[in-house]
Amino acid sequence: MATIHELLAQVQDEALRAKLEEEVKKLSKQKKFGLVFEEHLPECTPLYGLKIRRGTSKISYKRRKTV
């Protein structure tokens, strides 16, 4: 983002520069820049307390005893 601020500083028209800086500020609030891992929905969600019915999919995780 430093480069865009340097480029904005080079804009001669003050009104245009102010408008552009305002829009860049809005964008930087909405979008995370830099080393960011994309947020995503989990592929599976545990639904505790629901009964398993015929025709539904399930994944069974048995608890393992640790020593």
Secondary structure, DSSP 8 states (H G I E B T S, - for coil): -HHHHHHHHT---HHHHHHHHHHHHHHHHHS--SS-------S----TT----TT------------
